[in-house]
Each structure stands twice: as structure tokens, then as C-alpha cells.
Amino acid sequence: MARRLASVDRRRCVSCGACENTCPRNAIRVWKGLFARVEGSLCIGCTLCARVCPAVCIDMRERSVE
């Protein structure tokens, strides 16, 4: 499992879908047209979503160990 995970700042997300269209694992989806949400079990930490986000609201954070 990847060490990093995408994290979305919902207050800044503009729901454009750029991240959703770019994710190779379909790990990020725009939820009810409001903001993007990340499915942690699918995220591989590739950073593609963060790189294409026009609102710069996606950061990569360390995955918590459970």
C-alpha cells in the first residue's frame, strides 16, 4: 500500500471533476456535485489529482498506520 494518500480541502474544491477524470484507479470522485472525496483504499498516492487540480485543493499526506 502506498505511503501517501490524497486529501481534499472541501472548502476550496470547485467540483470541476479534473481529479476524477485523471485518477488511474478511480479513487477520487466528486460527491453530489459539492466536493471531491478520496476512497483511501483505492488511492495509490500517484499525485496526478493534485497536479491537475485548478483550485489547488488537493494535498498528499502520509497515510495513517492502523
All heavy atoms as TSV, in Angstrom:
chain	resi	resn	atom	element	x	y	z
A	1	MET	N	N	0.842	-1.185	0.000
A	1	MET	CA	C	0.000	0.000	0.000
A	1	MET	C	C	0.883	1.242	0.000
A	1	MET	O	O	1.922	1.279	0.641
A	1	MET	CB	C	-0.905	-0.008	1.226
A	1	MET	CG	C	-1.886	1.139	1.236
A	1	MET	SD	S	-3.122	1.045	2.533
A	1	MET	CE	C	-4.169	-0.210	1.871
A	2	ALA	N	N	0.462	2.250	-0.718
A	2	ALA	CA	C	1.224	3.489	-0.830
A	2	ALA	C	C	1.323	4.189	0.514
A	2	ALA	O	O	0.415	4.106	1.339
A	2	ALA	CB	C	0.560	4.411	-1.847
A	3	ARG	N	N	2.421	4.884	0.708
A	3	ARG	CA	C	2.619	5.618	1.955
A	3	ARG	C	C	1.843	6.920	1.978
A	3	ARG	O	O	1.518	7.438	3.039
A	3	ARG	CB	C	4.097	5.919	2.154
A	3	ARG	CG	C	4.894	4.674	2.441
A	3	ARG	CD	C	6.337	4.954	2.651
A	3	ARG	NE	N	6.564	6.207	3.363
A	3	ARG	CZ	C	7.746	6.751	3.532
A	3	ARG	NH1	N	8.807	6.178	3.051
A	3	ARG	NH2	N	7.877	7.894	4.177
A	4	ARG	N	N	1.548	7.464	0.787
A	4	ARG	CA	C	0.842	8.742	0.724
A	4	ARG	C	C	-0.590	8.545	0.245
A	4	ARG	O	O	-0.915	7.559	-0.402
A	4	ARG	CB	C	1.571	9.701	-0.198
A	4	ARG	CG	C	2.932	10.053	0.348
A	4	ARG	CD	C	3.621	11.088	-0.467
A	4	ARG	NE	N	3.709	10.695	-1.874
A	4	ARG	CZ	C	4.090	11.516	-2.833
A	4	ARG	NH1	N	4.411	12.737	-2.575
A	4	ARG	NH2	N	4.149	11.090	-4.074
A	5	LEU	N	N	-1.398	9.534	0.561
A	5	LEU	CA	C	-2.824	9.497	0.262
A	5	LEU	C	C	-3.270	10.907	-0.102
A	5	LEU	O	O	-2.860	11.874	0.547
A	5	LEU	CB	C	-3.573	9.013	1.502
A	5	LEU	CG	C	-5.074	9.013	1.527
A	5	LEU	CD1	C	-5.608	7.935	0.599
A	5	LEU	CD2	C	-5.557	8.757	2.932
A	6	ALA	N	N	-4.098	11.035	-1.119
A	6	ALA	CA	C	-4.634	12.350	-1.487
A	6	ALA	C	C	-5.620	12.819	-0.427
A	6	ALA	O	O	-6.378	12.028	0.132
A	6	ALA	CB	C	-5.328	12.270	-2.844
A	7	SER	N	N	-5.610	14.116	-0.171
A	7	SER	CA	C	-6.514	14.719	0.803
A	7	SER	C	C	-7.075	16.004	0.191
A	7	SER	O	O	-6.319	16.842	-0.298
A	7	SER	CB	C	-5.747	15.036	2.086
A	7	SER	OG	O	-6.576	15.681	3.010
A	8	VAL	N	N	-8.394	16.154	0.217
A	8	VAL	CA	C	-9.061	17.291	-0.427
A	8	VAL	C	C	-9.515	18.305	0.620
A	8	VAL	O	O	-10.148	17.949	1.612
A	8	VAL	CB	C	-10.294	16.815	-1.229
A	8	VAL	CG1	C	-11.017	17.990	-1.866
A	8	VAL	CG2	C	-9.892	15.801	-2.283
A	9	ASP	N	N	-9.200	19.579	0.385
A	9	ASP	CA	C	-9.732	20.663	1.217
A	9	ASP	C	C	-11.097	21.004	0.631
A	9	ASP	O	O	-11.197	21.678	-0.398
A	9	ASP	CB	C	-8.800	21.868	1.170
A	9	ASP	CG	C	-9.289	23.031	2.029
A	9	ASP	OD1	O	-10.480	23.055	2.414
A	9	ASP	OD2	O	-8.479	23.925	2.304
A	10	ARG	N	N	-12.140	20.518	1.252
A	10	ARG	CA	C	-13.504	20.657	0.721
A	10	ARG	C	C	-13.952	22.105	0.605
A	10	ARG	O	O	-14.786	22.436	-0.223
A	10	ARG	CB	C	-14.476	19.898	1.620
A	10	ARG	CG	C	-14.228	18.420	1.593
A	10	ARG	CD	C	-15.116	17.701	2.560
A	10	ARG	NE	N	-14.854	16.277	2.502
A	10	ARG	CZ	C	-15.459	15.402	3.260
A	10	ARG	NH1	N	-16.351	15.786	4.140
A	10	ARG	NH2	N	-15.166	14.125	3.133
A	11	ARG	N	N	-13.394	22.986	1.412
A	11	ARG	CA	C	-13.794	24.403	1.355
A	11	ARG	C	C	-13.308	25.071	0.086
A	11	ARG	O	O	-13.912	26.024	-0.388
A	11	ARG	CB	C	-13.245	25.154	2.573
A	11	ARG	CG	C	-13.850	24.668	3.888
A	11	ARG	CD	C	-13.071	25.201	5.040
A	11	ARG	NE	N	-11.734	24.586	4.940
A	11	ARG	CZ	C	-10.714	24.893	5.694
A	11	ARG	NH1	N	-10.818	25.823	6.600
A	11	ARG	NH2	N	-9.557	24.278	5.553
A	12	ARG	N	N	-12.201	24.583	-0.479
A	12	ARG	CA	C	-11.636	25.195	-1.684
A	12	ARG	C	C	-12.014	24.458	-2.965
A	12	ARG	O	O	-11.822	24.983	-4.056
A	12	ARG	CB	C	-10.115	25.254	-1.555
A	12	ARG	CG	C	-9.688	26.201	-0.474
A	12	ARG	CD	C	-8.198	26.416	-0.329
A	12	ARG	NE	N	-7.325	25.665	-1.186
A	12	ARG	CZ	C	-6.174	25.153	-0.792
A	12	ARG	NH1	N	-5.772	25.286	0.446
A	12	ARG	NH2	N	-5.405	24.501	-1.644
A	13	CYS	N	N	-12.532	23.243	-2.859
A	13	CYS	CA	C	-12.865	22.439	-4.037
A	13	CYS	C	C	-13.984	23.098	-4.849
A	13	CYS	O	O	-14.988	23.541	-4.297
A	13	CYS	CB	C	-13.305	21.039	-3.597
A	13	CYS	SG	S	-13.725	19.941	-4.973
A	14	VAL	N	N	-13.789	23.161	-6.170
A	14	VAL	CA	C	-14.780	23.771	-7.060
A	14	VAL	C	C	-15.580	22.720	-7.841
A	14	VAL	O	O	-16.321	23.062	-8.755
A	14	VAL	CB	C	-14.116	24.787	-8.025
A	14	VAL	CG1	C	-13.533	25.958	-7.259
A	14	VAL	CG2	C	-13.066	24.113	-8.892
A	15	SER	N	N	-15.416	21.449	-7.497
A	15	SER	CA	C	-16.188	20.344	-8.092
A	15	SER	C	C	-16.065	20.272	-9.611
A	15	SER	O	O	-17.029	19.939	-10.293
A	15	SER	CB	C	-17.665	20.454	-7.703
A	15	SER	OG	O	-17.811	20.570	-6.321
A	16	CYS	N	N	-14.906	20.560	-10.135
A	16	CYS	CA	C	-14.736	20.588	-11.591
A	16	CYS	C	C	-14.599	19.198	-12.206
A	16	CYS	O	O	-14.845	19.014	-13.388
A	16	CYS	CB	C	-13.534	21.441	-11.958
A	16	CYS	SG	S	-11.951	20.727	-11.453
A	17	GLY	N	N	-14.146	18.216	-11.416
A	17	GLY	CA	C	-14.000	16.862	-11.914
A	17	GLY	C	C	-12.660	16.547	-12.549
A	17	GLY	O	O	-12.453	15.434	-13.033
A	18	ALA	N	N	-11.743	17.502	-12.582
A	18	ALA	CA	C	-10.427	17.256	-13.191
A	18	ALA	C	C	-9.715	16.101	-12.490
A	18	ALA	O	O	-9.125	15.240	-13.147
A	18	ALA	CB	C	-9.566	18.516	-13.143
A	19	CYS	N	N	-9.780	16.064	-11.189
A	19	CYS	CA	C	-9.132	14.991	-10.427
A	19	CYS	C	C	-9.782	13.646	-10.728
A	19	CYS	O	O	-9.101	12.638	-10.934
A	19	CYS	CB	C	-9.196	15.288	-8.933
A	19	CYS	SG	S	-10.873	15.524	-8.287
A	20	GLU	N	N	-11.080	13.639	-10.774
A	20	GLU	CA	C	-11.849	12.422	-11.045
A	20	GLU	C	C	-11.501	11.848	-12.417
A	20	GLU	O	O	-11.341	10.636	-12.572
A	20	GLU	CB	C	-13.338	12.761	-10.956
A	20	GLU	CG	C	-14.259	11.607	-11.114
A	20	GLU	CD	C	-15.704	12.022	-10.921
A	20	GLU	OE1	O	-16.087	13.153	-11.288
A	20	GLU	OE2	O	-16.461	11.192	-10.407
A	21	ASN	N	N	-11.362	12.721	-13.398
A	21	ASN	CA	C	-11.047	12.290	-14.760
A	21	ASN	C	C	-9.611	11.829	-14.923
A	21	ASN	O	O	-9.298	11.109	-15.872
A	21	ASN	CB	C	-11.329	13.424	-15.744
A	21	ASN	CG	C	-12.795	13.766	-15.809
A	21	ASN	OD1	O	-13.650	12.921	-15.592
A	21	ASN	ND2	N	-13.088	15.024	-16.070
A	22	THR	N	N	-8.737	12.229	-14.018
A	22	THR	CA	C	-7.311	11.923	-14.120
A	22	THR	C	C	-6.902	10.691	-13.335
A	22	THR	O	O	-5.960	10.005	-13.709
A	22	THR	CB	C	-6.487	13.137	-13.635
A	22	THR	OG1	O	-6.841	14.258	-14.431
A	22	THR	CG2	C	-5.001	12.886	-13.749
A	23	CYS	N	N	-7.585	10.377	-12.272
A	23	CYS	CA	C	-7.178	9.288	-11.372
A	23	CYS	C	C	-7.191	7.932	-12.090
A	23	CYS	O	O	-8.223	7.496	-12.597
A	23	CYS	CB	C	-8.090	9.218	-10.161
A	23	CYS	SG	S	-7.618	7.924	-8.993
A	24	PRO	N	N	-6.039	7.250	-12.115
A	24	PRO	CA	C	-5.971	5.961	-12.808
A	24	PRO	C	C	-6.682	4.828	-12.064
A	24	PRO	O	O	-6.945	3.780	-12.660
A	24	PRO	CB	C	-4.462	5.682	-12.896
A	24	PRO	CG	C	-3.891	6.409	-11.737
A	24	PRO	CD	C	-4.742	7.640	-11.568
A	25	ARG	N	N	-7.011	5.027	-10.814
A	25	ARG	CA	C	-7.663	3.988	-10.010
A	25	ARG	C	C	-9.102	4.322	-9.630
A	25	ARG	O	O	-9.718	3.618	-8.849
A	25	ARG	CB	C	-6.854	3.752	-8.730
A	25	ARG	CG	C	-5.450	3.224	-8.940
A	25	ARG	CD	C	-5.406	1.765	-9.339
A	25	ARG	NE	N	-6.085	0.895	-8.427
A	25	ARG	CZ	C	-5.534	0.281	-7.384
A	25	ARG	NH1	N	-4.256	0.440	-7.150
A	25	ARG	NH2	N	-6.242	-0.492	-6.609
A	26	ASN	N	N	-9.635	5.437	-10.134
A	26	ASN	CA	C	-10.987	5.889	-9.776
A	26	ASN	C	C	-11.139	6.029	-8.268
A	26	ASN	O	O	-12.185	5.698	-7.707
A	26	ASN	CB	C	-12.056	4.948	-10.332
A	26	ASN	CG	C	-12.061	4.936	-11.834
A	26	ASN	OD1	O	-11.979	5.976	-12.471
A	26	ASN	ND2	N	-12.115	3.755	-12.422
A	27	ALA	N	N	-10.094	6.549	-7.620
A	27	ALA	CA	C	-10.087	6.681	-6.164
A	27	ALA	C	C	-10.673	8.005	-5.690
A	27	ALA	O	O	-10.899	8.187	-4.503
A	27	ALA	CB	C	-8.659	6.552	-5.639
A	28	ILE	N	N	-10.917	8.919	-6.604
A	28	ILE	CA	C	-11.435	10.229	-6.214
A	28	ILE	C	C	-12.659	10.544	-7.067
A	28	ILE	O	O	-12.665	10.348	-8.275
A	28	ILE	CB	C	-10.327	11.305	-6.326
A	28	ILE	CG1	C	-10.767	12.619	-5.712
A	28	ILE	CG2	C	-9.832	11.460	-7.737
A	28	ILE	CD1	C	-9.618	13.579	-5.443
A	29	ARG	N	N	-13.696	10.981	-6.416
A	29	ARG	CA	C	-14.976	11.275	-7.082
A	29	ARG	C	C	-15.562	12.572	-6.546
A	29	ARG	O	O	-15.426	12.874	-5.366
A	29	ARG	CB	C	-15.998	10.165	-6.802
A	29	ARG	CG	C	-15.623	8.822	-7.334
A	29	ARG	CD	C	-16.024	8.734	-8.748
A	29	ARG	NE	N	-15.741	7.403	-9.264
A	29	ARG	CZ	C	-15.660	7.157	-10.529
A	29	ARG	NH1	N	-15.861	8.096	-11.398
A	29	ARG	NH2	N	-15.404	5.945	-10.939
A	30	VAL	N	N	-16.231	13.315	-7.411
A	30	VAL	CA	C	-16.961	14.492	-6.964
A	30	VAL	C	C	-18.266	13.995	-6.355
A	30	VAL	O	O	-19.038	13.294	-7.005
A	30	VAL	CB	C	-17.211	15.485	-8.116
A	30	VAL	CG1	C	-18.084	16.638	-7.651
A	30	VAL	CG2	C	-15.888	15.998	-8.665
A	31	TRP	N	N	-18.474	14.324	-5.118
A	31	TRP	CA	C	-19.610	13.828	-4.345
A	31	TRP	C	C	-20.788	14.796	-4.428
A	31	TRP	O	O	-20.679	15.947	-4.000
A	31	TRP	CB	C	-19.191	13.621	-2.896
A	31	TRP	CG	C	-20.219	12.989	-2.027
A	31	TRP	CD1	C	-20.614	11.700	-2.025
A	31	TRP	CD2	C	-20.970	13.632	-1.009
A	31	TRP	NE1	N	-21.563	11.491	-1.078
A	31	TRP	CE2	C	-21.808	12.671	-0.433
A	31	TRP	CE3	C	-21.015	14.937	-0.530
A	31	TRP	CZ2	C	-22.685	12.968	0.605
A	31	TRP	CZ3	C	-21.893	15.231	0.493
A	31	TRP	CH2	C	-22.712	14.243	1.037
A	32	LYS	N	N	-21.872	14.346	-5.012
A	32	LYS	CA	C	-23.121	15.109	-5.129
A	32	LYS	C	C	-22.914	16.517	-5.680
A	32	LYS	O	O	-23.618	17.443	-5.324
A	32	LYS	CB	C	-23.826	15.176	-3.780
A	32	LYS	CG	C	-24.282	13.826	-3.284
A	32	LYS	CD	C	-25.098	13.945	-2.025
A	32	LYS	CE	C	-25.567	12.575	-1.578
A	32	LYS	NZ	N	-26.405	12.644	-0.401
A	33	GLY	N	N	-21.904	16.679	-6.524
A	33	GLY	CA	C	-21.636	17.985	-7.117
A	33	GLY	C	C	-21.099	19.019	-6.153
A	33	GLY	O	O	-21.028	20.198	-6.482
A	34	LEU	N	N	-20.700	18.582	-4.947
A	34	LEU	CA	C	-20.260	19.527	-3.917
A	34	LEU	C	C	-18.751	19.618	-3.770
A	34	LEU	O	O	-18.197	20.706	-3.717
A	34	LEU	CB	C	-20.873	19.148	-2.570
A	34	LEU	CG	C	-22.394	19.133	-2.506
A	34	LEU	CD1	C	-22.867	18.581	-1.172
A	34	LEU	CD2	C	-22.929	20.542	-2.726
A	35	PHE	N	N	-18.081	18.490	-3.674
A	35	PHE	CA	C	-16.634	18.462	-3.491
A	35	PHE	C	C	-16.119	17.063	-3.786
A	35	PHE	O	O	-16.881	16.107	-3.824
A	35	PHE	CB	C	-16.229	18.874	-2.073
A	35	PHE	CG	C	-16.951	18.122	-0.993
A	35	PHE	CD1	C	-16.565	16.839	-0.623
A	35	PHE	CD2	C	-18.032	18.689	-0.351
A	35	PHE	CE1	C	-17.238	16.137	0.359
A	35	PHE	CE2	C	-18.718	17.992	0.643
A	35	PHE	CZ	C	-18.314	16.720	0.991
A	36	ALA	N	N	-14.813	16.976	-4.003
A	36	ALA	CA	C	-14.198	15.676	-4.291
A	36	ALA	C	C	-13.941	14.919	-2.994
A	36	ALA	O	O	-13.620	15.513	-1.967
A	36	ALA	CB	C	-12.893	15.887	-5.040
A	37	ARG	N	N	-14.109	13.608	-3.081
A	37	ARG	CA	C	-13.830	12.715	-1.947
A	37	ARG	C	C	-12.888	11.622	-2.418
A	37	ARG	O	O	-13.000	11.142	-3.532
A	37	ARG	CB	C	-15.114	12.063	-1.445
A	37	ARG	CG	C	-16.022	13.025	-0.727
A	37	ARG	CD	C	-17.327	12.413	-0.330
A	37	ARG	NE	N	-17.175	11.143	0.377
A	37	ARG	CZ	C	-18.162	10.506	0.957
A	37	ARG	NH1	N	-19.378	10.988	0.902
A	37	ARG	NH2	N	-17.959	9.370	1.580
A	38	VAL	N	N	-11.990	11.215	-1.519
A	38	VAL	CA	C	-10.991	10.198	-1.845
A	38	VAL	C	C	-11.348	8.892	-1.156
A	38	VAL	O	O	-11.636	8.877	0.042
A	38	VAL	CB	C	-9.587	10.642	-1.392
A	38	VAL	CG1	C	-8.558	9.566	-1.675
A	38	VAL	CG2	C	-9.197	11.954	-2.054
A	39	GLU	N	N	-11.341	7.814	-1.919
A	39	GLU	CA	C	-11.505	6.468	-1.358
A	39	GLU	C	C	-10.102	5.974	-1.044
A	39	GLU	O	O	-9.345	5.586	-1.941
A	39	GLU	CB	C	-12.201	5.553	-2.358
A	39	GLU	CG	C	-12.331	4.130	-1.909
A	39	GLU	CD	C	-13.132	3.981	-0.620
A	39	GLU	OE1	O	-14.235	4.549	-0.534
A	39	GLU	OE2	O	-12.621	3.307	0.299
A	40	GLY	N	N	-9.746	6.026	0.225
A	40	GLY	CA	C	-8.391	5.714	0.655
A	40	GLY	C	C	-7.890	4.339	0.273
A	40	GLY	O	O	-6.706	4.160	-0.023
A	41	SER	N	N	-8.776	3.367	0.231
A	41	SER	CA	C	-8.348	2.011	-0.101
A	41	SER	C	C	-7.958	1.873	-1.572
A	41	SER	O	O	-7.254	0.941	-1.949
A	41	SER	CB	C	-9.441	1.006	0.236
A	41	SER	OG	O	-10.592	1.228	-0.547
A	42	LEU	N	N	-8.376	2.815	-2.414
A	42	LEU	CA	C	-8.048	2.780	-3.836
A	42	LEU	C	C	-6.898	3.705	-4.216
A	42	LEU	O	O	-6.240	3.500	-5.229
A	42	LEU	CB	C	-9.279	3.148	-4.675
A	42	LEU	CG	C	-10.474	2.219	-4.579
A	42	LEU	CD1	C	-11.646	2.790	-5.374
A	42	LEU	CD2	C	-10.131	0.829	-5.055
A	43	CYS	N	N	-6.651	4.722	-3.413
A	43	CYS	CA	C	-5.629	5.721	-3.721
A	43	CYS	C	C	-4.238	5.102	-3.656
A	43	CYS	O	O	-3.878	4.453	-2.680
A	43	CYS	CB	C	-5.726	6.886	-2.740
A	43	CYS	SG	S	-4.515	8.197	-3.037
A	44	ILE	N	N	-3.457	5.316	-4.731
A	44	ILE	CA	C	-2.094	4.781	-4.789
A	44	ILE	C	C	-1.042	5.863	-4.557
A	44	ILE	O	O	0.148	5.616	-4.674
A	44	ILE	CB	C	-1.829	4.042	-6.123
A	44	ILE	CG1	C	-2.032	4.975	-7.314
A	44	ILE	CG2	C	-2.686	2.796	-6.220
A	44	ILE	CD1	C	-1.623	4.384	-8.651
A	45	GLY	N	N	-1.471	7.069	-4.252
A	45	GLY	CA	C	-0.548	8.147	-3.932
A	45	GLY	C	C	0.259	8.660	-5.114
A	45	GLY	O	O	1.366	9.159	-4.947
A	46	CYS	N	N	-0.286	8.592	-6.306
A	46	CYS	CA	C	0.462	8.949	-7.519
A	46	CYS	C	C	0.617	10.457	-7.738
A	46	CYS	O	O	1.423	10.866	-8.562
A	46	CYS	CB	C	-0.186	8.314	-8.745
A	46	CYS	SG	S	-1.810	8.973	-9.156
A	47	THR	N	N	-0.157	11.271	-7.085
A	47	THR	CA	C	-0.154	12.748	-7.141
A	47	THR	C	C	-0.775	13.344	-8.399
A	47	THR	O	O	-0.795	14.556	-8.548
A	47	THR	CB	C	1.249	13.364	-6.948
A	47	THR	OG1	O	2.025	13.198	-8.122
A	47	THR	CG2	C	1.968	12.800	-5.744
A	48	LEU	N	N	-1.292	12.523	-9.311
A	48	LEU	CA	C	-1.878	13.072	-10.542
A	48	LEU	C	C	-3.038	14.018	-10.246
A	48	LEU	O	O	-3.147	15.080	-10.859
A	48	LEU	CB	C	-2.338	11.950	-11.465
A	48	LEU	CG	C	-1.239	11.122	-12.106
A	48	LEU	CD1	C	-1.850	9.963	-12.894
A	48	LEU	CD2	C	-0.369	11.973	-12.984
A	49	CYS	N	N	-3.885	13.666	-9.313
A	49	CYS	CA	C	-5.041	14.511	-8.983
A	49	CYS	C	C	-4.597	15.876	-8.469
A	49	CYS	O	O	-5.153	16.904	-8.853
A	49	CYS	CB	C	-5.950	13.821	-7.966
A	49	CYS	SG	S	-5.147	13.375	-6.410
A	50	ALA	N	N	-3.588	15.882	-7.606
A	50	ALA	CA	C	-3.084	17.140	-7.053
A	50	ALA	C	C	-2.472	18.014	-8.144
A	50	ALA	O	O	-2.604	19.236	-8.117
A	50	ALA	CB	C	-2.062	16.856	-5.961
A	51	ARG	N	N	-1.829	17.404	-9.115
A	51	ARG	CA	C	-1.180	18.164	-10.180
A	51	ARG	C	C	-2.166	18.801	-11.150
A	51	ARG	O	O	-1.868	19.849	-11.727
A	51	ARG	CB	C	-0.198	17.284	-10.937
A	51	ARG	CG	C	1.021	16.983	-10.090
A	51	ARG	CD	C	2.081	16.309	-10.911
A	51	ARG	NE	N	1.967	14.859	-10.728
A	51	ARG	CZ	C	2.539	13.974	-11.499
A	51	ARG	NH1	N	3.257	14.349	-12.535
A	51	ARG	NH2	N	2.417	12.695	-11.249
A	52	VAL	N	N	-3.341	18.201	-11.344
A	52	VAL	CA	C	-4.300	18.761	-12.309
A	52	VAL	C	C	-5.359	19.657	-11.662
A	52	VAL	O	O	-6.106	20.312	-12.369
A	52	VAL	CB	C	-5.021	17.661	-13.133
A	52	VAL	CG1	C	-4.022	16.835	-13.905
A	52	VAL	CG2	C	-5.910	16.806	-12.260
A	53	CYS	N	N	-5.411	19.707	-10.360
A	53	CYS	CA	C	-6.457	20.464	-9.670
A	53	CYS	C	C	-6.290	21.977	-9.880
A	53	CYS	O	O	-5.313	22.563	-9.419
A	53	CYS	CB	C	-6.430	20.158	-8.178
A	53	CYS	SG	S	-7.681	21.080	-7.252
A	54	PRO	N	N	-7.261	22.630	-10.558
A	54	PRO	CA	C	-7.144	24.069	-10.794
A	54	PRO	C	C	-7.358	24.894	-9.526
A	54	PRO	O	O	-6.905	26.032	-9.448
A	54	PRO	CB	C	-8.236	24.356	-11.827
A	54	PRO	CG	C	-9.247	23.293	-11.601
A	54	PRO	CD	C	-8.462	22.073	-11.173
A	55	ALA	N	N	-8.018	24.330	-8.532
A	55	ALA	CA	C	-8.270	25.044	-7.276
A	55	ALA	C	C	-7.158	24.824	-6.257
A	55	ALA	O	O	-7.188	25.401	-5.176
A	55	ALA	CB	C	-9.608	24.603	-6.686
A	56	VAL	N	N	-6.183	23.997	-6.601
A	56	VAL	CA	C	-5.053	23.665	-5.722
A	56	VAL	C	C	-5.563	23.286	-4.330
A	56	VAL	O	O	-5.106	23.789	-3.320
A	56	VAL	CB	C	-4.032	24.831	-5.656
A	56	VAL	CG1	C	-2.741	24.371	-5.003
A	56	VAL	CG2	C	-3.762	25.405	-7.021
A	57	CYS	N	N	-6.530	22.378	-4.304
A	57	CYS	CA	C	-7.128	21.984	-3.026
A	57	CYS	C	C	-6.802	20.538	-2.631
A	57	CYS	O	O	-7.324	20.040	-1.641
A	57	CYS	CB	C	-8.636	22.193	-3.046
A	57	CYS	SG	S	-9.528	21.085	-4.136
A	58	ILE	N	N	-5.926	19.883	-3.378
A	58	ILE	CA	C	-5.566	18.504	-3.073
A	58	ILE	C	C	-4.108	18.448	-2.646
A	58	ILE	O	O	-3.222	18.908	-3.367
A	58	ILE	CB	C	-5.799	17.566	-4.269
A	58	ILE	CG1	C	-7.258	17.630	-4.713
A	58	ILE	CG2	C	-5.394	16.138	-3.912
A	58	ILE	CD1	C	-7.561	16.872	-5.986
A	59	ASP	N	N	-3.887	17.906	-1.466
A	59	ASP	CA	C	-2.541	17.716	-0.943
A	59	ASP	C	C	-2.322	16.232	-0.746
A	59	ASP	O	O	-3.271	15.465	-0.608
A	59	ASP	CB	C	-2.384	18.407	0.417
A	59	ASP	CG	C	-2.460	19.912	0.314
A	59	ASP	OD1	O	-1.799	20.478	-0.572
A	59	ASP	OD2	O	-3.183	20.522	1.125
A	60	MET	N	N	-1.068	15.860	-0.697
A	60	MET	CA	C	-0.729	14.479	-0.383
A	60	MET	C	C	-0.280	14.430	1.073
A	60	MET	O	O	0.537	15.240	1.492
A	60	MET	CB	C	0.394	13.984	-1.301
A	60	MET	CG	C	0.057	14.064	-2.785
A	60	MET	SD	S	-1.489	13.294	-3.279
A	60	MET	CE	C	-1.086	11.576	-3.069
A	61	ARG	N	N	-0.855	13.520	1.834
A	61	ARG	CA	C	-0.476	13.395	3.240
A	61	ARG	C	C	-0.028	11.963	3.505
A	61	ARG	O	O	-0.313	11.064	2.717
A	61	ARG	CB	C	-1.628	13.777	4.145
A	61	ARG	CG	C	-2.858	12.908	4.021
A	61	ARG	CD	C	-3.914	13.342	5.024
A	61	ARG	NE	N	-5.163	12.663	4.818
A	61	ARG	CZ	C	-5.459	11.447	5.290
A	61	ARG	NH1	N	-4.577	10.794	5.997
A	61	ARG	NH2	N	-6.631	10.900	5.058
A	62	GLU	N	N	0.660	11.798	4.602
A	62	GLU	CA	C	1.094	10.462	4.984
A	62	GLU	C	C	-0.112	9.632	5.384
A	62	GLU	O	O	-1.001	10.119	6.091
A	62	GLU	CB	C	2.090	10.522	6.149
A	62	GLU	CG	C	3.424	11.142	5.768
A	62	GLU	CD	C	4.174	10.341	4.725
A	62	GLU	OE1	O	4.263	9.105	4.845
A	62	GLU	OE2	O	4.683	10.963	3.777
A	63	ARG	N	N	-0.156	8.422	4.929
A	63	ARG	CA	C	-1.244	7.502	5.264
A	63	ARG	C	C	-1.069	7.069	6.717
A	63	ARG	O	O	0.022	6.702	7.123
A	63	ARG	CB	C	-1.185	6.299	4.341
A	63	ARG	CG	C	-2.381	5.397	4.395
A	63	ARG	CD	C	-2.188	4.225	3.439
A	63	ARG	NE	N	-2.165	4.611	2.036
A	63	ARG	CZ	C	-3.247	4.684	1.261
A	63	ARG	NH1	N	-4.419	4.406	1.748
A	63	ARG	NH2	N	-3.137	5.019	-0.002
A	64	SER	N	N	-2.136	7.125	7.490
A	64	SER	CA	C	-2.039	6.692	8.884
A	64	SER	C	C	-1.901	5.177	8.945
A	64	SER	O	O	-2.499	4.452	8.148
A	64	SER	CB	C	-3.252	7.152	9.691
A	64	SER	OG	O	-4.425	6.584	9.170
A	65	VAL	N	N	-1.121	4.697	9.871
A	65	VAL	CA	C	-0.891	3.266	10.029
A	65	VAL	C	C	-1.879	2.744	11.047
A	65	VAL	O	O	-1.961	3.233	12.167
A	65	VAL	CB	C	0.561	3.000	10.491
A	65	VAL	CG1	C	0.784	1.514	10.688
A	65	VAL	CG2	C	1.525	3.571	9.496
A	66	GLU	N	N	-2.644	1.760	10.645
A	66	GLU	CA	C	-3.648	1.177	11.555
A	66	GLU	C	C	-3.449	-0.291	11.687
A	66	GLU	O	O	-3.016	-0.977	10.876
A	66	GLU	CB	C	-5.046	1.470	11.042
A	66	GLU	CG	C	-5.337	2.949	11.046
A	66	GLU	CD	C	-6.717	3.240	10.470
A	66	GLU	OE1	O	-7.488	2.321	10.171
A	66	GLU	OE2	O	-7.009	4.425	10.312
